[in-house]
Amino acid sequence: MSDSNKVSETEVTEQHTEQRLLDVRNLEVTYASGAAAVRGVNLSVDAGQKLGVAGESGCGKSTLALALLRLLPAGTKVTGEVLLDGEDVLAMKWGQVRAVRWAGASIVFQGAMHSLNAVHRIGDQITEPILLHRKATPAGAKKKAGELLEQVGLPAARAEAYPHELSGGQRQRVMIAMALACDPRLIIADEPTTALDVMIQAQILRLIEQLVAEQDLGLIMISHDLAVLSDTCDRLAVMYAGRVVEEGPASEVYENAQHPYGKALSAAFPRIGDVASRFAPRGLPGDPPDPSALPTGCTFHPRCAVALDSCTTEDQALRDAGPRHRAACVHAGAQLPAQPTSAPVTAERTP
């Protein structure tokens, strides 16, 4: 009886592993300068799942995104595993990596105006990966480009336009169309709504949600905006100093963060109807630490208002803080002590 149970559990585990689209294991990225930009990150995404990655500038979010498809500069040391459909991208030969880019996974880069080639028409830029990876005819690639533009809400005729002839929202839609050009199973969206007004931002987010649902895509969405991620994504990972310091269901992390950093990010956004947050916004002084000179212990302790003496010497691993919710904090799972409206850069230690 017990043997059959063991076999059943093994089969379930194997089935779950087979269904996993992306599995990142102990990923570490160190630049040639010695800066440890990503430190031991573990993440997973299934088909149809939306994972949000949040954090301030300098926390390692974009480096993580680039590392997934080996787009980092030469001389960068990358270790760990990036399993895409069970195959390790970091162990692939360059020919395999080129085949995976666009066709297996693609990136929507932040700053569409800077990512698009200013001297080439939109249609030519969309058809390029189709011609390269799908071996389509020029006519077939042109037809596909028009279909992709219509899929993201633009007329097919805009394929003849240059990037400067489009609005910011239209350029971002073009970037999404390019990401979908070779029917990838995973899309990595790095700040897809940066510098867009609120109405266009909402349209882009709804478009991304619709595409993920219709095509059963996996999505990793990177943003500073915790509120946007909680509304768009299923799960949320908060990064600080190159590590994931909190992860769990998106709404739970946003509404009930268990790490002081996650709590500070959430509190930085005023709630509609909450007069207190409107007239007394809460900020977090200071900046993320220099990745080439990280503080000892918990890297957040110099900015943390509820740090203990042990936090200066002991690093904190992710621990259970609720159902499917983990946080790398000594207070995880308990009610966080009250934090001041504006914490000092060198916080007073709790005795």
Contacts in CASP RR format, 6 or more apart in sequence:
PFRMAT RR
TARGET T0000
AUTHOR 0000-0000-0000
METHOD contacts of the structure
MODEL  1
MSDSNKVSETEVTEQHTEQRLLDVRNLEVTYASGAAAVRGVNLSVDAGQK
LGVAGESGCGKSTLALALLRLLPAGTKVTGEVLLDGEDVLAMKWGQVRAV
RWAGASIVFQGAMHSLNAVHRIGDQITEPILLHRKATPAGAKKKAGELLE
QVGLPAARAEAYPHELSGGQRQRVMIAMALACDPRLIIADEPTTALDVMI
QAQILRLIEQLVAEQDLGLIMISHDLAVLSDTCDRLAVMYAGRVVEEGPA
SEVYENAQHPYGKALSAAFPRIGDVASRFAPRGLPGDPPDPSALPTGCTF
HPRCAVALDSCTTEDQALRDAGPRHRAACVHAGAQLPAQPTSAPVTAERT
P
17 23 0 8 1.000
17 86 0 8 1.000
19 46 0 8 1.000
19 47 0 8 1.000
20 44 0 8 1.000
20 45 0 8 1.000
20 46 0 8 1.000
20 83 0 8 1.000
20 86 0 8 1.000
21 45 0 8 1.000
21 46 0 8 1.000
21 47 0 8 1.000
21 49 0 8 1.000
21 84 0 8 1.000
21 85 0 8 1.000
21 185 0 8 1.000
21 186 0 8 1.000
21 218 0 8 1.000
22 43 0 8 1.000
22 44 0 8 1.000
22 45 0 8 1.000
22 68 0 8 1.000
22 82 0 8 1.000
22 83 0 8 1.000
22 84 0 8 1.000
22 105 0 8 1.000
22 186 0 8 1.000
22 218 0 8 1.000
22 220 0 8 1.000
23 43 0 8 1.000
23 44 0 8 1.000
23 81 0 8 1.000
23 83 0 8 1.000
23 86 0 8 1.000
24 41 0 8 1.000
24 42 0 8 1.000
24 43 0 8 1.000
24 44 0 8 1.000
24 68 0 8 1.000
24 81 0 8 1.000
24 82 0 8 1.000
24 83 0 8 1.000
25 42 0 8 1.000
25 80 0 8 1.000
25 81 0 8 1.000
25 82 0 8 1.000
25 83 0 8 1.000
26 40 0 8 1.000
26 41 0 8 1.000
26 42 0 8 1.000
26 79 0 8 1.000
26 80 0 8 1.000
26 81 0 8 1.000
27 38 0 8 1.000
27 40 0 8 1.000
27 41 0 8 1.000
27 42 0 8 1.000
27 64 0 8 1.000
27 67 0 8 1.000
27 78 0 8 1.000
27 79 0 8 1.000
27 80 0 8 1.000
27 81 0 8 1.000
27 82 0 8 1.000
28 36 0 8 1.000
28 38 0 8 1.000
28 39 0 8 1.000
28 40 0 8 1.000
28 41 0 8 1.000
28 77 0 8 1.000
28 78 0 8 1.000
28 79 0 8 1.000
28 80 0 8 1.000
29 36 0 8 1.000
29 37 0 8 1.000
29 38 0 8 1.000
29 63 0 8 1.000
29 64 0 8 1.000
29 67 0 8 1.000
29 72 0 8 1.000
29 76 0 8 1.000
29 77 0 8 1.000
29 78 0 8 1.000
30 36 0 8 1.000
30 37 0 8 1.000
30 76 0 8 1.000
30 77 0 8 1.000
31 37 0 8 1.000
31 72 0 8 1.000
31 73 0 8 1.000
31 75 0 8 1.000
31 76 0 8 1.000
31 77 0 8 1.000
32 73 0 8 1.000
32 75 0 8 1.000
32 76 0 8 1.000
33 292 0 8 1.000
34 292 0 8 1.000
35 290 0 8 1.000
35 291 0 8 1.000
35 292 0 8 1.000
36 242 0 8 1.000
36 291 0 8 1.000
36 292 0 8 1.000
36 294 0 8 1.000
37 60 0 8 1.000
37 63 0 8 1.000
37 242 0 8 1.000
37 291 0 8 1.000
38 60 0 8 1.000
38 63 0 8 1.000
38 64 0 8 1.000
38 67 0 8 1.000
38 242 0 8 1.000
38 243 0 8 1.000
39 241 0 8 1.000
39 242 0 8 1.000
39 243 0 8 1.000
40 80 0 8 1.000
40 243 0 8 1.000
41 64 0 8 1.000
41 239 0 8 1.000
41 242 0 8 1.000
41 243 0 8 1.000
41 244 0 8 1.000
42 244 0 8 1.000
43 51 0 8 1.000
43 53 0 8 1.000
43 220 0 8 1.000
43 237 0 8 1.000
43 244 0 8 1.000
43 247 0 8 1.000
45 51 0 8 1.000
45 186 0 8 1.000
45 218 0 8 1.000
45 219 0 8 1.000
45 220 0 8 1.000
46 218 0 8 1.000
47 185 0 8 1.000
47 216 0 8 1.000
47 217 0 8 1.000
47 218 0 8 1.000
48 212 0 8 1.000
48 213 0 8 1.000
48 216 0 8 1.000
48 217 0 8 1.000
48 218 0 8 1.000
48 219 0 8 1.000
49 218 0 8 1.000
49 219 0 8 1.000
49 234 0 8 1.000
49 235 0 8 1.000
50 209 0 8 1.000
50 212 0 8 1.000
50 218 0 8 1.000
50 219 0 8 1.000
50 221 0 8 1.000
50 232 0 8 1.000
50 233 0 8 1.000
50 234 0 8 1.000
50 235 0 8 1.000
51 218 0 8 1.000
51 219 0 8 1.000
51 220 0 8 1.000
51 221 0 8 1.000
51 233 0 8 1.000
51 234 0 8 1.000
51 235 0 8 1.000
51 236 0 8 1.000
51 237 0 8 1.000
52 220 0 8 1.000
52 221 0 8 1.000
52 222 0 8 1.000
52 223 0 8 1.000
52 229 0 8 1.000
52 232 0 8 1.000
52 233 0 8 1.000
52 235 0 8 1.000
52 236 0 8 1.000
52 237 0 8 1.000
52 250 0 8 1.000
53 61 0 8 1.000
53 64 0 8 1.000
53 65 0 8 1.000
53 220 0 8 1.000
53 221 0 8 1.000
53 222 0 8 1.000
53 223 0 8 1.000
53 229 0 8 1.000
53 236 0 8 1.000
53 237 0 8 1.000
53 239 0 8 1.000
54 61 0 8 1.000
54 222 0 8 1.000
54 223 0 8 1.000
54 224 0 8 1.000
54 225 0 8 1.000
54 226 0 8 1.000
54 229 0 8 1.000
54 236 0 8 1.000
54 237 0 8 1.000
54 238 0 8 1.000
54 239 0 8 1.000
54 262 0 8 1.000
54 265 0 8 1.000
55 61 0 8 1.000
55 224 0 8 1.000
55 238 0 8 1.000
55 239 0 8 1.000
55 240 0 8 1.000
55 265 0 8 1.000
56 224 0 8 1.000
56 240 0 8 1.000
56 265 0 8 1.000
56 287 0 8 1.000
56 288 0 8 1.000
57 224 0 8 1.000
57 288 0 8 1.000
58 288 0 8 1.000
58 291 0 8 1.000
59 239 0 8 1.000
59 240 0 8 1.000
59 241 0 8 1.000
59 242 0 8 1.000
59 288 0 8 1.000
60 239 0 8 1.000
60 242 0 8 1.000
60 291 0 8 1.000
61 190 0 8 1.000
61 222 0 8 1.000
61 239 0 8 1.000
62 110 0 8 1.000
62 190 0 8 1.000
62 191 0 8 1.000
62 222 0 8 1.000
63 72 0 8 1.000
63 242 0 8 1.000
64 222 0 8 1.000
64 239 0 8 1.000
64 242 0 8 1.000
65 107 0 8 1.000
65 188 0 8 1.000
65 190 0 8 1.000
65 220 0 8 1.000
65 222 0 8 1.000
66 72 0 8 1.000
66 107 0 8 1.000
67 78 0 8 1.000
67 82 0 8 1.000
68 82 0 8 1.000
68 84 0 8 1.000
68 89 0 8 1.000
68 105 0 8 1.000
68 188 0 8 1.000
68 220 0 8 1.000
69 89 0 8 1.000
69 97 0 8 1.000
69 100 0 8 1.000
69 101 0 8 1.000
69 105 0 8 1.000
69 107 0 8 1.000
69 188 0 8 1.000
70 78 0 8 1.000
70 89 0 8 1.000
70 90 0 8 1.000
70 97 0 8 1.000
71 107 0 8 1.000
72 78 0 8 1.000
78 90 0 8 1.000
79 90 0 8 1.000
80 90 0 8 1.000
81 88 0 8 1.000
81 90 0 8 1.000
81 91 0 8 1.000
82 88 0 8 1.000
82 89 0 8 1.000
82 90 0 8 1.000
83 89 0 8 1.000
84 100 0 8 1.000
84 104 0 8 1.000
84 105 0 8 1.000
84 186 0 8 1.000
85 104 0 8 1.000
85 185 0 8 1.000
87 96 0 8 1.000
89 97 0 8 1.000
89 100 0 8 1.000
92 100 0 8 1.000
99 133 0 8 1.000
102 129 0 8 1.000
102 132 0 8 1.000
102 133 0 8 1.000
102 181 0 8 1.000
102 182 0 8 1.000
102 184 0 8 1.000
103 133 0 8 1.000
103 134 0 8 1.000
103 182 0 8 1.000
103 183 0 8 1.000
103 184 0 8 1.000
104 182 0 8 1.000
104 184 0 8 1.000
104 185 0 8 1.000
104 186 0 8 1.000
105 184 0 8 1.000
105 185 0 8 1.000
105 186 0 8 1.000
105 187 0 8 1.000
105 188 0 8 1.000
106 178 0 8 1.000
106 179 0 8 1.000
106 180 0 8 1.000
106 181 0 8 1.000
106 182 0 8 1.000
106 184 0 8 1.000
106 186 0 8 1.000
106 187 0 8 1.000
106 188 0 8 1.000
107 179 0 8 1.000
107 187 0 8 1.000
107 188 0 8 1.000
107 189 0 8 1.000
107 190 0 8 1.000
108 172 0 8 1.000
108 175 0 8 1.000
108 176 0 8 1.000
108 178 0 8 1.000
108 179 0 8 1.000
108 187 0 8 1.000
108 188 0 8 1.000
108 189 0 8 1.000
108 190 0 8 1.000
108 192 0 8 1.000
109 115 0 8 1.000
109 175 0 8 1.000
109 190 0 8 1.000
110 190 0 8 1.000
110 191 0 8 1.000
110 192 0 8 1.000
110 194 0 8 1.000
110 222 0 8 1.000
111 191 0 8 1.000
111 194 0 8 1.000
111 195 0 8 1.000
112 163 0 8 1.000
112 168 0 8 1.000
112 169 0 8 1.000
112 171 0 8 1.000
112 172 0 8 1.000
112 174 0 8 1.000
112 175 0 8 1.000
113 163 0 8 1.000
113 164 0 8 1.000
113 168 0 8 1.000
113 171 0 8 1.000
115 175 0 8 1.000
116 122 0 8 1.000
116 125 0 8 1.000
116 163 0 8 1.000
116 171 0 8 1.000
116 174 0 8 1.000
116 175 0 8 1.000
117 125 0 8 1.000
117 163 0 8 1.000
118 162 0 8 1.000
118 163 0 8 1.000
118 164 0 8 1.000
119 162 0 8 1.000
120 162 0 8 1.000
121 159 0 8 1.000
121 160 0 8 1.000
121 161 0 8 1.000
121 162 0 8 1.000
122 149 0 8 1.000
122 158 0 8 1.000
122 159 0 8 1.000
122 160 0 8 1.000
122 161 0 8 1.000
122 162 0 8 1.000
122 163 0 8 1.000
122 166 0 8 1.000
122 174 0 8 1.000
123 142 0 8 1.000
123 145 0 8 1.000
123 146 0 8 1.000
123 149 0 8 1.000
123 159 0 8 1.000
123 160 0 8 1.000
125 174 0 8 1.000
125 178 0 8 1.000
126 144 0 8 1.000
126 145 0 8 1.000
126 146 0 8 1.000
126 148 0 8 1.000
126 149 0 8 1.000
126 159 0 8 1.000
126 174 0 8 1.000
126 177 0 8 1.000
126 178 0 8 1.000
126 181 0 8 1.000
127 138 0 8 1.000
127 141 0 8 1.000
127 142 0 8 1.000
127 144 0 8 1.000
127 145 0 8 1.000
127 181 0 8 1.000
129 178 0 8 1.000
129 181 0 8 1.000
129 182 0 8 1.000
130 136 0 8 1.000
130 140 0 8 1.000
130 141 0 8 1.000
130 144 0 8 1.000
130 145 0 8 1.000
130 181 0 8 1.000
130 182 0 8 1.000
131 138 0 8 1.000
131 141 0 8 1.000
133 182 0 8 1.000
134 141 0 8 1.000
134 144 0 8 1.000
134 182 0 8 1.000
136 144 0 8 1.000
142 159 0 8 1.000
144 181 0 8 1.000
145 156 0 8 1.000
145 159 0 8 1.000
145 177 0 8 1.000
145 181 0 8 1.000
146 156 0 8 1.000
146 159 0 8 1.000
147 156 0 8 1.000
148 177 0 8 1.000
148 178 0 8 1.000
148 180 0 8 1.000
148 181 0 8 1.000
149 155 0 8 1.000
149 156 0 8 1.000
149 158 0 8 1.000
149 159 0 8 1.000
149 173 0 8 1.000
149 174 0 8 1.000
149 177 0 8 1.000
150 156 0 8 1.000
151 177 0 8 1.000
151 180 0 8 1.000
151 211 0 8 1.000
152 173 0 8 1.000
152 174 0 8 1.000
152 176 0 8 1.000
152 177 0 8 1.000
152 180 0 8 1.000
152 207 0 8 1.000
152 211 0 8 1.000
153 173 0 8 1.000
153 207 0 8 1.000
154 170 0 8 1.000
154 173 0 8 1.000
154 174 0 8 1.000
154 177 0 8 1.000
158 166 0 8 1.000
158 170 0 8 1.000
158 174 0 8 1.000
163 171 0 8 1.000
163 174 0 8 1.000
166 174 0 8 1.000
167 200 0 8 1.000
168 195 0 8 1.000
168 196 0 8 1.000
168 200 0 8 1.000
169 196 0 8 1.000
169 200 0 8 1.000
169 203 0 8 1.000
169 204 0 8 1.000
172 192 0 8 1.000
172 193 0 8 1.000
172 196 0 8 1.000
172 200 0 8 1.000
172 204 0 8 1.000
173 204 0 8 1.000
173 207 0 8 1.000
175 192 0 8 1.000
176 189 0 8 1.000
176 192 0 8 1.000
176 204 0 8 1.000
176 207 0 8 1.000
176 208 0 8 1.000
176 211 0 8 1.000
179 187 0 8 1.000
179 189 0 8 1.000
180 187 0 8 1.000
180 211 0 8 1.000
180 215 0 8 1.000
183 215 0 8 1.000
184 217 0 8 1.000
185 217 0 8 1.000
185 218 0 8 1.000
186 217 0 8 1.000
186 218 0 8 1.000
186 219 0 8 1.000
186 220 0 8 1.000
187 208 0 8 1.000
187 211 0 8 1.000
187 212 0 8 1.000
187 217 0 8 1.000
187 218 0 8 1.000
187 219 0 8 1.000
187 220 0 8 1.000
188 219 0 8 1.000
188 220 0 8 1.000
188 222 0 8 1.000
189 208 0 8 1.000
189 219 0 8 1.000
189 220 0 8 1.000
189 221 0 8 1.000
189 222 0 8 1.000
190 222 0 8 1.000
191 222 0 8 1.000
191 223 0 8 1.000
191 224 0 8 1.000
192 204 0 8 1.000
192 208 0 8 1.000
192 221 0 8 1.000
192 223 0 8 1.000
193 200 0 8 1.000
193 201 0 8 1.000
193 204 0 8 1.000
193 205 0 8 1.000
193 223 0 8 1.000
193 225 0 8 1.000
193 228 0 8 1.000
196 204 0 8 1.000
201 228 0 8 1.000
205 228 0 8 1.000
205 231 0 8 1.000
205 232 0 8 1.000
208 219 0 8 1.000
208 221 0 8 1.000
208 232 0 8 1.000
209 232 0 8 1.000
211 217 0 8 1.000
212 218 0 8 1.000
212 219 0 8 1.000
219 233 0 8 1.000
221 229 0 8 1.000
221 232 0 8 1.000
221 233 0 8 1.000
223 229 0 8 1.000
225 269 0 8 1.000
226 236 0 8 1.000
226 238 0 8 1.000
226 253 0 8 1.000
226 254 0 8 1.000
226 262 0 8 1.000
226 265 0 8 1.000
226 266 0 8 1.000
226 268 0 8 1.000
226 269 0 8 1.000
227 254 0 8 1.000
227 269 0 8 1.000
229 236 0 8 1.000
229 250 0 8 1.000
229 254 0 8 1.000
230 236 0 8 1.000
230 250 0 8 1.000
230 251 0 8 1.000
230 253 0 8 1.000
230 254 0 8 1.000
230 255 0 8 1.000
231 250 0 8 1.000
232 250 0 8 1.000
233 250 0 8 1.000
234 249 0 8 1.000
234 250 0 8 1.000
235 247 0 8 1.000
235 248 0 8 1.000
235 249 0 8 1.000
235 250 0 8 1.000
236 246 0 8 1.000
236 247 0 8 1.000
236 248 0 8 1.000
236 249 0 8 1.000
236 250 0 8 1.000
236 253 0 8 1.000
236 254 0 8 1.000
237 244 0 8 1.000
237 246 0 8 1.000
237 247 0 8 1.000
237 248 0 8 1.000
238 244 0 8 1.000
238 245 0 8 1.000
238 246 0 8 1.000
238 247 0 8 1.000
238 253 0 8 1.000
238 257 0 8 1.000
238 259 0 8 1.000
238 261 0 8 1.000
238 262 0 8 1.000
238 265 0 8 1.000
239 245 0 8 1.000
240 261 0 8 1.000
240 288 0 8 1.000
240 299 0 8 1.000
240 300 0 8 1.000
241 288 0 8 1.000
241 289 0 8 1.000
241 291 0 8 1.000
241 294 0 8 1.000
241 299 0 8 1.000
241 300 0 8 1.000
242 291 0 8 1.000
243 299 0 8 1.000
243 328 0 8 1.000
244 318 0 8 1.000
244 328 0 8 1.000
245 259 0 8 1.000
245 261 0 8 1.000
245 262 0 8 1.000
245 300 0 8 1.000
245 318 0 8 1.000
245 327 0 8 1.000
245 328 0 8 1.000
245 329 0 8 1.000
246 253 0 8 1.000
246 257 0 8 1.000
246 258 0 8 1.000
246 259 0 8 1.000
246 261 0 8 1.000
246 262 0 8 1.000
246 318 0 8 1.000
246 321 0 8 1.000
246 326 0 8 1.000
246 327 0 8 1.000
246 328 0 8 1.000
246 329 0 8 1.000
247 253 0 8 1.000
247 318 0 8 1.000
247 325 0 8 1.000
247 326 0 8 1.000
248 324 0 8 1.000
248 325 0 8 1.000
248 326 0 8 1.000
249 324 0 8 1.000
249 325 0 8 1.000
252 325 0 8 1.000
253 262 0 8 1.000
253 266 0 8 1.000
253 325 0 8 1.000
254 266 0 8 1.000
255 266 0 8 1.000
257 263 0 8 1.000
257 265 0 8 1.000
257 266 0 8 1.000
257 327 0 8 1.000
258 321 0 8 1.000
258 322 0 8 1.000
258 325 0 8 1.000
258 327 0 8 1.000
258 329 0 8 1.000
258 331 0 8 1.000
258 332 0 8 1.000
258 333 0 8 1.000
258 336 0 8 1.000
259 300 0 8 1.000
259 327 0 8 1.000
259 328 0 8 1.000
259 329 0 8 1.000
259 332 0 8 1.000
260 300 0 8 1.000
260 304 0 8 1.000
260 305 0 8 1.000
260 306 0 8 1.000
260 307 0 8 1.000
260 329 0 8 1.000
260 331 0 8 1.000
260 336 0 8 1.000
260 339 0 8 1.000
261 284 0 8 1.000
261 300 0 8 1.000
261 303 0 8 1.000
261 304 0 8 1.000
263 336 0 8 1.000
263 339 0 8 1.000
264 282 0 8 1.000
264 283 0 8 1.000
264 284 0 8 1.000
264 339 0 8 1.000
264 343 0 8 1.000
265 284 0 8 1.000
267 277 0 8 1.000
267 282 0 8 1.000
267 283 0 8 1.000
268 281 0 8 1.000
268 282 0 8 1.000
268 283 0 8 1.000
268 284 0 8 1.000
270 277 0 8 1.000
270 278 0 8 1.000
270 281 0 8 1.000
271 277 0 8 1.000
280 341 0 8 1.000
282 339 0 8 1.000
282 341 0 8 1.000
282 342 0 8 1.000
283 341 0 8 1.000
283 342 0 8 1.000
283 343 0 8 1.000
284 303 0 8 1.000
284 343 0 8 1.000
285 303 0 8 1.000
285 342 0 8 1.000
285 343 0 8 1.000
285 344 0 8 1.000
285 345 0 8 1.000
286 303 0 8 1.000
286 345 0 8 1.000
289 295 0 8 1.000
289 299 0 8 1.000
289 302 0 8 1.000
295 301 0 8 1.000
295 302 0 8 1.000
295 312 0 8 1.000
296 312 0 8 1.000
296 313 0 8 1.000
297 311 0 8 1.000
297 312 0 8 1.000
297 313 0 8 1.000
297 314 0 8 1.000
297 315 0 8 1.000
297 316 0 8 1.000
298 304 0 8 1.000
298 307 0 8 1.000
298 311 0 8 1.000
298 312 0 8 1.000
298 314 0 8 1.000
298 315 0 8 1.000
298 316 0 8 1.000
298 328 0 8 1.000
298 329 0 8 1.000
298 330 0 8 1.000
299 315 0 8 1.000
300 307 0 8 1.000
301 307 0 8 1.000
301 311 0 8 1.000
301 312 0 8 1.000
301 347 0 8 1.000
302 345 0 8 1.000
302 346 0 8 1.000
302 347 0 8 1.000
303 343 0 8 1.000
303 345 0 8 1.000
303 347 0 8 1.000
304 311 0 8 1.000
304 343 0 8 1.000
304 347 0 8 1.000
305 339 0 8 1.000
305 340 0 8 1.000
305 343 0 8 1.000
305 344 0 8 1.000
305 347 0 8 1.000
305 348 0 8 1.000
306 331 0 8 1.000
306 336 0 8 1.000
306 337 0 8 1.000
306 339 0 8 1.000
306 347 0 8 1.000
306 350 0 8 1.000
307 347 0 8 1.000
307 349 0 8 1.000
307 350 0 8 1.000
308 330 0 8 1.000
308 349 0 8 1.000
308 350 0 8 1.000
309 349 0 8 1.000
309 351 0 8 1.000
310 330 0 8 1.000
311 330 0 8 1.000
316 328 0 8 1.000
316 329 0 8 1.000
316 330 0 8 1.000
317 328 0 8 1.000
318 326 0 8 1.000
318 327 0 8 1.000
318 328 0 8 1.000
319 326 0 8 1.000
319 327 0 8 1.000
319 328 0 8 1.000
319 329 0 8 1.000
319 332 0 8 1.000
319 333 0 8 1.000
320 326 0 8 1.000
320 332 0 8 1.000
320 333 0 8 1.000
321 327 0 8 1.000
321 329 0 8 1.000
321 332 0 8 1.000
321 333 0 8 1.000
322 333 0 8 1.000
326 332 0 8 1.000
327 333 0 8 1.000
331 337 0 8 1.000
337 350 0 8 1.000
END
